[in-house]
Amino acid sequence: MADRLKGKVAFITGAGAGMGREACVLFAEEGARVVVADIDENAATETAALVEAAGGQALAVTGDVAIEADVSRMVEQGVRQFGALHVLHNNAGVLWKDRDRSVLETDETWWDRVMAINLKSVFWVTKHGIPHLRAAGGGSIIMMGSVSALAGFTRAQDAYTAAKGALISLTKSLAIQFARDQIRCNVIHPGIVDTPLQAPYLTEAIRREFETGIPLGRIAHPREIAYVALFLASDESSFMTGAELVVDGGFTAG
């Protein structure tokens, strides 16, 4: 176990699978104690078990990140267990390509739910987490954006795109507001990542299409995104705030 996050406590949402699970294990390998937050109790417990099997410390907490009371409770559980918070990793999100489509096709129910999970959840996590980062003398907030916030696509997901775009503005606002408290806030924009969230849509034809369109010639692995989050969580990024990191294999550079 290394020590890039030694002494730090990280609160990670959407931690039951994919990039969130990878971040939990990687952060723990680097010395962090991890609050594993997910709506699926079994998934959160499994991730916490993986962290502990790797020699780390984890607390599994369960709730809906779109509900303020749930977020407040999960944050407080983490602080009671570990005594502080230093990192807020807003990883939770949904990608419903069958329900979230063009503005002409998406109904109010799915618009509201996508916005609640992908955007409002971050509002609640930062609202209830920032006081603890202040108390700790500073910390890092990590947003999970998307290349969908940077470019338009013919396969529209307009609620998802709108939420991820809003995260850019929120990132910059928080970065400026809390810089004097030594609280940094940055956003990662992943391209396509091979996660359980994407799996239902990654047919062989779609996979080949992405691989052809990505200059590096492949889809990302979840740990590759987790390493970027690790950098932002660590003191190695101590002079970065309000920044956007694009991690898409060169897709948006083309």
Buried (B, 14 or more C-beta within 10 A) or exposed (E): EEEBBEEBBBBBBBBBBBBBBBBBBBBBBBBBBBBBBBBBEEBBBBBBEBBEEBEBBBBBBBBBBBBBEBBBBBBEBBBEBBEBBBBBBBBBBBBBEEBBBEEEEBEEEBBEBBBBBBBBBBBBBBEBBBEBBBEBEBBBBBBBBBBBBBEEEEEBBBBBBBBBBBBBEBBBEBBEEBBEBBBBBBBBBBBBBBBEBBEEBBEEEEBEEBBEBBEEEEBBBBBBBBBBBBBBBBEEBEEBBBBBBBBBBEBEEE
